[in-house]
């Protein structure tokens, strides 16, 4: 029965994500044109793009686009998407776009679309469509990892695992993100896999376990080739290893495991700086670009980030200008707050409602994940104003498991019913966002 319920959740997610993908016009998602240009450059030339924009014209005359050119990002995601673009160009030669539609002069004050709609459907961008479906697959894999993480955390509690997976699957902003081209999708998958590897380390019986440590380091190395913001996973991994020190009381073992984790994670990145042409320029630019701006260092500024971050965490679509009903965000916030409160009770009392032993140390890792991601988000916004909820999404797997675990503690034997209601509500809210907000916004553009 559990397997069929999981399949039902995954199928429902996939249908919703494909709906968002097809319903969102090409390029009408945050940074999507810039992500595409990066992958297109690798597909066409076989090496990393330079700082000089590869295209000129109307497309580059608006700050919404030129300021978001993604050339400085690590290359792994784009290297995976580039063959898809090349394949579509082989199947349908000439489909790689050589120009983009003009920027809509009334965006964002009076128009939904950043780009003016072409008079004909010639600009269909099949390579982009394929890359979007790749994002759906990445999201599907992420949900499977979340299910496995929840099962490991609560020693096989299938109800909690299903509730965690269903809640994440039906958060509207996550489903929307899974429907367009963005390196965030691969970053979310690999960070979840890395966190799962850490949980396995904590669950291991003890003794030397350098193989698992090396596997965790290898996953961490991959994450650094997707987004440098995922560097928070390194101190999180060291935190997990420090817990093993507390348990096994071997300083030698802890130092060796820490050295293996750091070495396996960092050495491939350093080799990339030496071998890959252009990667050193990418890192140098990112370092310079992300310097703290003094004018951003104020409580008033940080508080001002909250409203847009709050709404876009749960559901704001298009180029952050297609709103959803506020009550959906408020309802999901209440659900989350109650679940997080329950998880804190569990930490304090160190017992589960059914008598199962508490996964206290695992929940602490999840809380640490949320805290580190929040700190990274604040640090990013001290360099550039980006109050977008998706920048917090690497904490989503930890968050939904904390919420489901909290409800498990609060509701006890009633949890299967409570978890089902919670997931069904999120699913209904997601449907409403898709058919009540996104599709009407682009079916009748203005």
Secondary structure, DSSP 8 states (H G I E B T S, - for coil): -HHHHHHHHHHHHHHHHHHHHHHS-TT-STTHHHHHHHHHHHHHHSS---SS-S--SGGGSSHHHHTT--TTS-SHHHHHHHHHHHHHHHHSTT-S-SS---B-TTTTTT-S-SB---SSTT---HHHHHHHHHHHHHHHHHHHHHHHHHHHHTTS-HHHHHHHHHHHHT-HHHHHHTTS--THHHHHHHHHHHHHHHHHHHHS-SS--HHHHHHHHHHHHHHHTT-GGGGHHHHHHHHHHHHHHHHH--HHHHHHHHHHHHHHHHHHHHHHHHHSTTHHHHHHHHHHHT---GGG-SHHHHHHTHHHHHHHHH-EETTTTEE--HHHHHHHHHHHHHHHHHHHHHHHH-B-TTS-B--HHHHHHHHHHHHHHHHHHHHHHTTS----GGGGGGGHHHHHHHHHHHHHHHHGGGHHHHHHHHHHHHHHHHHHHIIIIIHHHHHT--
